[in-house]
Amino acid sequence: MSAGAGQPSKRWSLRGNDDEGNEVWLIRSFGQKLYRCPGCHGDIPIGSEHTVVQYVLRLGGTEHHHWHRRCAEEWLIPDLRELKKVPASQSQRGKLEERGKRPAGRRRR
Ligand SMILES: [Zn+2]
């Protein structure tokens, strides 16, 4: 796993970049409905701890997916660049959607 940043937790989220220059935020979450993990295509049971993967796209806009923690760790995190811990307060969905309204070059770091 890159940089040993670990898993998202209550206090910390993770932020990295994918090959296409999109920001990828990994956020700890608990499901309020049933989700399907894009890694293994298995169910994520209601109420179980999992990882929300929120993309803030290079050209603007956001999208997110719900992953099992272990699947994100095995299949997603190894492909991310410059992965680092950021305070979970920075990764609230509203803030990321706001961030997605600007193309990458015009975002504050
Ligand atoms: Zn999975």
Backbone and ligand atoms as CSV (ligand in chain L), in Angstrom:
chain,resi,resn,atom,element,x,y,z
A,1,MET,N,N,0.846,-1.187,0.000
A,1,MET,CA,C,0.000,0.000,0.000
A,1,MET,C,C,0.884,1.240,0.000
A,2,SER,N,N,0.518,2.255,-0.759
A,2,SER,CA,C,1.385,3.405,-0.872
A,2,SER,C,C,1.437,4.205,0.419
A,3,ALA,N,N,2.613,4.536,0.834
A,3,ALA,CA,C,2.872,5.477,1.933
A,3,ALA,C,C,2.323,5.037,3.281
A,4,GLY,N,N,1.768,3.853,3.372
A,4,GLY,CA,C,1.278,3.391,4.662
A,4,GLY,C,C,0.234,4.300,5.273
A,5,ALA,N,N,-0.597,4.877,4.452
A,5,ALA,CA,C,-1.583,5.816,4.983
A,5,ALA,C,C,-2.707,5.105,5.715
A,6,GLY,N,N,-2.832,3.804,5.548
A,6,GLY,CA,C,-3.826,3.055,6.302
A,6,GLY,C,C,-5.224,3.159,5.722
A,7,GLN,N,N,-6.170,3.034,6.585
A,7,GLN,CA,C,-7.575,3.049,6.200
A,7,GLN,C,C,-8.220,4.335,6.718
A,8,PRO,N,N,-9.257,4.799,6.029
A,8,PRO,CA,C,-9.987,5.944,6.593
A,8,PRO,C,C,-10.614,5.582,7.938
A,9,SER,N,N,-10.679,6.545,8.821
A,9,SER,CA,C,-11.195,6.332,10.171
A,9,SER,C,C,-12.162,7.459,10.509
A,10,LYS,N,N,-12.599,7.457,11.739
A,10,LYS,CA,C,-13.515,8.522,12.148
A,10,LYS,C,C,-12.866,9.898,12.007
A,11,ARG,N,N,-11.592,9.979,12.331
A,11,ARG,CA,C,-10.921,11.289,12.320
A,11,ARG,C,C,-10.250,11.612,11.011
A,12,TRP,N,N,-9.847,10.572,10.289
A,12,TRP,CA,C,-9.018,10.799,9.112
A,12,TRP,C,C,-9.658,10.208,7.871
A,13,SER,N,N,-9.584,10.956,6.788
A,13,SER,CA,C,-9.893,10.426,5.472
A,13,SER,C,C,-8.583,10.355,4.708
A,14,LEU,N,N,-8.626,9.756,3.540
A,14,LEU,CA,C,-7.436,9.692,2.699
A,14,LEU,C,C,-7.718,10.416,1.398
A,15,ARG,N,N,-6.684,11.036,0.855
A,15,ARG,CA,C,-6.834,11.688,-0.434
A,15,ARG,C,C,-5.659,11.340,-1.321
A,16,GLY,N,N,-5.932,10.971,-2.542
A,16,GLY,CA,C,-4.880,10.700,-3.509
A,16,GLY,C,C,-5.338,11.134,-4.882
A,17,ASN,N,N,-4.545,10.767,-5.880
A,17,ASN,CA,C,-4.892,11.066,-7.271
A,17,ASN,C,C,-4.817,9.785,-8.082
A,18,ASP,N,N,-5.704,9.665,-9.055
A,18,ASP,CA,C,-5.609,8.505,-9.939
A,18,ASP,C,C,-4.802,8.862,-11.190
A,19,ASP,N,N,-4.667,7.898,-12.083
A,19,ASP,CA,C,-3.834,8.086,-13.267
A,19,ASP,C,C,-4.327,9.205,-14.170
A,20,GLU,N,N,-5.604,9.511,-14.086
A,20,GLU,CA,C,-6.177,10.524,-14.973
A,20,GLU,C,C,-6.188,11.909,-14.349
A,21,GLY,N,N,-5.618,12.021,-13.150
A,21,GLY,CA,C,-5.540,13.335,-12.513
A,21,GLY,C,C,-6.776,13.713,-11.722
A,22,ASN,N,N,-7.666,12.753,-11.514
A,22,ASN,CA,C,-8.812,13.027,-10.654
A,22,ASN,C,C,-8.392,12.872,-9.195
A,23,GLU,N,N,-9.010,13.663,-8.320
A,23,GLU,CA,C,-8.793,13.448,-6.894
A,23,GLU,C,C,-9.664,12.286,-6.439
A,24,VAL,N,N,-9.106,11.464,-5.575
A,24,VAL,CA,C,-9.839,10.331,-5.027
A,24,VAL,C,C,-9.796,10.442,-3.514
A,25,TRP,N,N,-10.955,10.573,-2.914
A,25,TRP,CA,C,-11.070,10.715,-1.458
A,25,TRP,C,C,-11.676,9.432,-0.914
A,26,LEU,N,N,-11.066,8.905,0.124
A,26,LEU,CA,C,-11.583,7.695,0.763
A,26,LEU,C,C,-12.084,8.065,2.151
A,27,ILE,N,N,-13.327,7.766,2.389
A,27,ILE,CA,C,-14.014,8.267,3.578
A,27,ILE,C,C,-14.718,7.102,4.272
A,28,ARG,N,N,-14.519,7.012,5.573
A,28,ARG,CA,C,-15.198,5.960,6.333
A,28,ARG,C,C,-16.690,6.263,6.415
A,29,SER,N,N,-17.486,5.233,6.239
A,29,SER,CA,C,-18.929,5.444,6.237
A,29,SER,C,C,-19.655,4.227,6.777
A,30,PHE,N,N,-20.906,4.434,7.133
A,30,PHE,CA,C,-21.797,3.330,7.495
A,30,PHE,C,C,-23.001,3.403,6.577
A,31,GLY,N,N,-23.339,2.285,5.977
A,31,GLY,CA,C,-24.397,2.299,4.980
A,31,GLY,C,C,-25.779,2.438,5.592
A,32,GLN,N,N,-26.598,3.238,4.946
A,32,GLN,CA,C,-27.998,3.327,5.355
A,32,GLN,C,C,-28.881,2.521,4.417
A,33,LYS,N,N,-28.285,1.989,3.389
A,33,LYS,CA,C,-28.983,1.033,2.547
A,33,LYS,C,C,-27.971,0.040,2.011
A,34,LEU,N,N,-28.462,-0.898,1.233
A,34,LEU,CA,C,-27.591,-1.938,0.714
A,34,LEU,C,C,-26.817,-1.405,-0.498
A,35,TYR,N,N,-25.501,-1.583,-0.472
A,35,TYR,CA,C,-24.693,-1.172,-1.605
A,35,TYR,C,C,-23.991,-2.377,-2.199
A,36,ARG,N,N,-23.550,-2.222,-3.448
A,36,ARG,CA,C,-22.786,-3.273,-4.105
A,36,ARG,C,C,-21.372,-2.766,-4.324
A,37,CYS,N,N,-20.421,-3.534,-3.867
A,37,CYS,CA,C,-19.017,-3.132,-3.965
A,37,CYS,C,C,-18.528,-3.304,-5.403
A,38,PRO,N,N,-17.933,-2.251,-6.000
A,38,PRO,CA,C,-17.439,-2.384,-7.370
A,38,PRO,C,C,-16.196,-3.272,-7.470
A,39,GLY,N,N,-15.567,-3.551,-6.345
A,39,GLY,CA,C,-14.382,-4.404,-6.372
A,39,GLY,C,C,-14.741,-5.859,-6.560
A,40,CYS,N,N,-15.581,-6.393,-5.662
A,40,CYS,CA,C,-15.896,-7.821,-5.674
A,40,CYS,C,C,-17.324,-8.102,-6.124
A,41,HIS,N,N,-18.096,-7.055,-6.365
A,41,HIS,CA,C,-19.503,-7.176,-6.756
A,41,HIS,C,C,-20.348,-7.850,-5.685
A,42,GLY,N,N,-19.858,-7.865,-4.469
A,42,GLY,CA,C,-20.627,-8.407,-3.355
A,42,GLY,C,C,-21.400,-7.307,-2.635
A,43,ASP,N,N,-22.331,-7.712,-1.808
A,43,ASP,CA,C,-23.145,-6.764,-1.067
A,43,ASP,C,C,-22.369,-6.157,0.095
A,44,ILE,N,N,-22.680,-4.915,0.394
A,44,ILE,CA,C,-22.219,-4.259,1.613
A,44,ILE,C,C,-23.452,-4.128,2.491
A,45,PRO,N,N,-23.542,-4.895,3.566
A,45,PRO,CA,C,-24.781,-4.923,4.356
A,45,PRO,C,C,-25.117,-3.564,4.964
A,46,ILE,N,N,-26.385,-3.327,5.151
A,46,ILE,CA,C,-26.852,-2.103,5.800
A,46,ILE,C,C,-26.191,-1.979,7.171
A,47,GLY,N,N,-25.691,-0.773,7.439
A,47,GLY,CA,C,-25.112,-0.509,8.753
A,47,GLY,C,C,-23.678,-0.949,8.925
A,48,SER,N,N,-23.079,-1.532,7.892
A,48,SER,CA,C,-21.706,-2.004,8.080
A,48,SER,C,C,-20.703,-0.911,7.699
A,49,GLU,N,N,-19.598,-0.925,8.401
A,49,GLU,CA,C,-18.534,0.039,8.139
A,49,GLU,C,C,-17.933,-0.263,6.774
A,50,HIS,N,N,-17.810,0.763,5.960
A,50,HIS,CA,C,-17.220,0.574,4.634
A,50,HIS,C,C,-16.552,1.879,4.199
A,51,THR,N,N,-16.060,1.900,2.980
A,51,THR,CA,C,-15.326,3.064,2.484
A,51,THR,C,C,-16.082,3.700,1.328
A,52,VAL,N,N,-16.400,4.978,1.475
A,52,VAL,CA,C,-16.935,5.729,0.340
A,52,VAL,C,C,-15.750,6.290,-0.437
A,53,VAL,N,N,-15.740,6.018,-1.726
A,53,VAL,CA,C,-14.696,6.532,-2.595
A,53,VAL,C,C,-15.315,7.652,-3.413
A,54,GLN,N,N,-14.905,8.871,-3.108
A,54,GLN,CA,C,-15.495,10.041,-3.763
A,54,GLN,C,C,-14.462,10.624,-4.726
A,55,TYR,N,N,-14.836,10.671,-5.972
A,55,TYR,CA,C,-13.963,11.274,-6.982
A,55,TYR,C,C,-14.344,12.732,-7.154
A,56,VAL,N,N,-13.322,13.600,-7.169
A,56,VAL,CA,C,-13.509,14.986,-7.606
A,56,VAL,C,C,-12.752,15.074,-8.929
A,57,LEU,N,N,-13.518,15.177,-9.992
A,57,LEU,CA,C,-12.958,14.956,-11.323
A,57,LEU,C,C,-12.119,16.131,-11.776
A,58,ARG,N,N,-11.107,15.811,-12.557
A,58,ARG,CA,C,-10.155,16.827,-13.009
A,58,ARG,C,C,-10.876,17.946,-13.760
A,59,LEU,N,N,-11.863,17.596,-14.537
A,59,LEU,CA,C,-12.571,18.590,-15.338
A,59,LEU,C,C,-13.776,19.170,-14.616
A,60,GLY,N,N,-13.946,18.784,-13.360
A,60,GLY,CA,C,-15.086,19.257,-12.578
A,60,GLY,C,C,-16.132,18.169,-12.426
A,61,GLY,N,N,-16.888,18.276,-11.352
A,61,GLY,CA,C,-17.910,17.278,-11.056
A,61,GLY,C,C,-17.387,16.236,-10.080
A,62,THR,N,N,-18.329,15.493,-9.507
A,62,THR,CA,C,-17.968,14.459,-8.536
A,62,THR,C,C,-18.750,13.188,-8.845
A,63,GLU,N,N,-18.226,12.088,-8.366
A,63,GLU,CA,C,-18.998,10.854,-8.348
A,63,GLU,C,C,-18.464,10.006,-7.204
A,64,HIS,N,N,-19.284,9.097,-6.676
A,64,HIS,CA,C,-18.808,8.292,-5.563
A,64,HIS,C,C,-19.320,6.863,-5.667
A,65,HIS,N,N,-18.588,5.986,-5.003
A,65,HIS,CA,C,-18.908,4.562,-4.970
A,65,HIS,C,C,-18.685,4.059,-3.557
A,66,HIS,N,N,-19.378,3.003,-3.224
A,66,HIS,CA,C,-19.235,2.381,-1.901
A,66,HIS,C,C,-18.453,1.083,-2.044
A,67,TRP,N,N,-17.383,0.955,-1.288
A,67,TRP,CA,C,-16.485,-0.206,-1.362
A,67,TRP,C,C,-16.389,-0.891,0.001
A,68,HIS,N,N,-16.195,-2.192,-0.007
A,68,HIS,CA,C,-15.733,-2.848,1.214
A,68,HIS,C,C,-14.375,-2.261,1.582
A,69,ARG,N,N,-14.107,-2.157,2.867
A,69,ARG,CA,C,-12.811,-1.617,3.269
A,69,ARG,C,C,-11.666,-2.451,2.704
A,70,ARG,N,N,-11.813,-3.750,2.806
A,70,ARG,CA,C,-10.696,-4.586,2.367
A,70,ARG,C,C,-10.516,-4.531,0.845
A,71,CYS,N,N,-11.616,-4.461,0.115
A,71,CYS,CA,C,-11.508,-4.386,-1.348
A,71,CYS,C,C,-10.829,-3.087,-1.771
A,72,ALA,N,N,-11.206,-1.977,-1.123
A,72,ALA,CA,C,-10.555,-0.704,-1.452
A,72,ALA,C,C,-9.063,-0.792,-1.165
A,73,GLU,N,N,-8.731,-1.444,-0.077
A,73,GLU,CA,C,-7.318,-1.543,0.295
A,73,GLU,C,C,-6.558,-2.399,-0.714
A,74,GLU,N,N,-7.172,-3.466,-1.186
A,74,GLU,CA,C,-6.457,-4.380,-2.080
A,74,GLU,C,C,-6.401,-3.880,-3.511
A,75,TRP,N,N,-7.484,-3.258,-3.994
A,75,TRP,CA,C,-7.605,-3.005,-5.424
A,75,TRP,C,C,-7.559,-1.549,-5.815
A,76,LEU,N,N,-7.891,-0.687,-4.899
A,76,LEU,CA,C,-7.998,0.713,-5.290
A,76,LEU,C,C,-6.799,1.509,-4.781
A,77,ILE,N,N,-6.526,1.391,-3.493
A,77,ILE,CA,C,-5.480,2.196,-2.868
A,77,ILE,C,C,-4.109,1.988,-3.528
A,78,PRO,N,N,-3.747,0.765,-3.931
A,78,PRO,CA,C,-2.407,0.604,-4.519
A,78,PRO,C,C,-2.201,1.393,-5.808
A,79,ASP,N,N,-3.280,1.763,-6.505
A,79,ASP,CA,C,-3.154,2.498,-7.766
A,79,ASP,C,C,-3.164,4.013,-7.578
A,80,LEU,N,N,-3.329,4.466,-6.365
A,80,LEU,CA,C,-3.415,5.910,-6.152
A,80,LEU,C,C,-2.034,6.504,-5.918
A,81,ARG,N,N,-1.889,7.752,-6.331
A,81,ARG,CA,C,-0.628,8.469,-6.151
A,81,ARG,C,C,-0.797,9.509,-5.066
A,82,GLU,N,N,0.319,9.784,-4.404
A,82,GLU,CA,C,0.358,10.868,-3.413
A,82,GLU,C,C,-0.734,10.718,-2.370
A,83,LEU,N,N,-0.943,9.479,-1.949
A,83,LEU,CA,C,-1.994,9.243,-0.966
A,83,LEU,C,C,-1.581,9.806,0.384
A,84,LYS,N,N,-2.468,10.560,0.999
A,84,LYS,CA,C,-2.155,11.075,2.325
A,84,LYS,C,C,-3.403,11.192,3.179
A,85,LYS,N,N,-3.162,11.270,4.478
A,85,LYS,CA,C,-4.248,11.441,5.428
A,85,LYS,C,C,-4.664,12.894,5.478
A,86,VAL,N,N,-5.944,13.106,5.508
A,86,VAL,CA,C,-6.472,14.462,5.689
A,86,VAL,C,C,-7.559,14.390,6.763
A,87,PRO,N,N,-7.737,15.466,7.531
A,87,PRO,CA,C,-8.782,15.422,8.557
A,87,PRO,C,C,-10.148,15.130,7.933
A,88,ALA,N,N,-10.918,14.275,8.596
A,88,ALA,CA,C,-12.205,13.875,8.028
A,88,ALA,C,C,-13.121,15.072,7.787
A,89,SER,N,N,-12.917,16.137,8.559
A,89,SER,CA,C,-13.777,17.316,8.379
A,89,SER,C,C,-13.619,17.942,6.994
A,90,GLN,N,N,-12.486,17.678,6.333
A,90,GLN,CA,C,-12.280,18.231,4.987
A,90,GLN,C,C,-13.003,17.443,3.905
A,91,SER,N,N,-13.472,16.264,4.264
A,91,SER,CA,C,-14.002,15.380,3.226
A,91,SER,C,C,-15.517,15.249,3.305
A,92,GLN,N,N,-16.176,16.213,3.959
A,92,GLN,CA,C,-17.638,16.168,3.968
A,92,GLN,C,C,-18.148,16.298,2.534
A,93,ARG,N,N,-19.226,15.587,2.264
A,93,ARG,CA,C,-19.668,15.511,0.871
A,93,ARG,C,C,-19.955,16.879,0.275
A,94,GLY,N,N,-20.561,17.753,1.044
A,94,GLY,CA,C,-20.877,19.080,0.523
A,94,GLY,C,C,-19.627,19.842,0.120
A,95,LYS,N,N,-18.570,19.681,0.902
A,95,LYS,CA,C,-17.317,20.374,0.566
A,95,LYS,C,C,-16.723,19.818,-0.715
A,96,LEU,N,N,-16.803,18.506,-0.872
A,96,LEU,CA,C,-16.217,17.913,-2.073
A,96,LEU,C,C,-17.034,18.279,-3.308
A,97,GLU,N,N,-18.343,18.360,-3.149
A,97,GLU,CA,C,-19.168,18.754,-4.295
A,97,GLU,C,C,-18.870,20.198,-4.683
A,98,GLU,N,N,-18.631,21.017,-3.675
A,98,GLU,CA,C,-18.264,22.404,-3.945
A,98,GLU,C,C,-16.924,22.451,-4.695
A,99,ARG,N,N,-15.998,21.626,-4.235
A,99,ARG,CA,C,-14.677,21.522,-4.866
A,99,ARG,C,C,-14.785,21.088,-6.325
A,100,GLY,N,N,-15.743,20.203,-6.584
A,100,GLY,CA,C,-15.932,19.691,-7.935
A,100,GLY,C,C,-16.491,20.706,-8.920
A,101,LYS,N,N,-16.893,21.866,-8.408
A,101,LYS,CA,C,-17.435,22.880,-9.316
A,101,LYS,C,C,-16.349,23.641,-10.055
A,102,ARG,N,N,-15.096,23.434,-9.645
A,102,ARG,CA,C,-13.989,24.088,-10.344
A,102,ARG,C,C,-13.092,23.038,-10.974
A,103,PRO,N,N,-12.589,23.305,-12.161
A,103,PRO,CA,C,-11.568,22.405,-12.720
A,103,PRO,C,C,-10.339,22.365,-11.826
A,104,ALA,N,N,-9.566,21.296,-11.938
A,104,ALA,CA,C,-8.494,21.018,-10.980
A,104,ALA,C,C,-7.501,22.162,-10.828
A,105,GLY,N,N,-7.162,22.832,-11.922
A,105,GLY,CA,C,-6.142,23.864,-11.863
A,105,GLY,C,C,-6.532,25.058,-11.011
A,106,ARG,N,N,-7.817,25.194,-10.736
A,106,ARG,CA,C,-8.269,26.386,-10.025
A,106,ARG,C,C,-8.714,26.069,-8.606
A,107,ARG,N,N,-8.369,24.879,-8.129
A,107,ARG,CA,C,-8.745,24.526,-6.758
A,107,ARG,C,C,-7.665,24.930,-5.784
A,108,ARG,N,N,-8.094,25.276,-4.606
A,108,ARG,CA,C,-7.135,25.474,-3.535
A,108,ARG,C,C,-6.623,24.119,-3.088
A,109,ARG,N,N,-5.372,24.066,-2.741
A,109,ARG,CA,C,-4.781,22.791,-2.287
A,109,ARG,C,C,-4.890,22.681,-0.791
L,1,ZN,ZN,ZN,-15.908,-5.874,-2.067
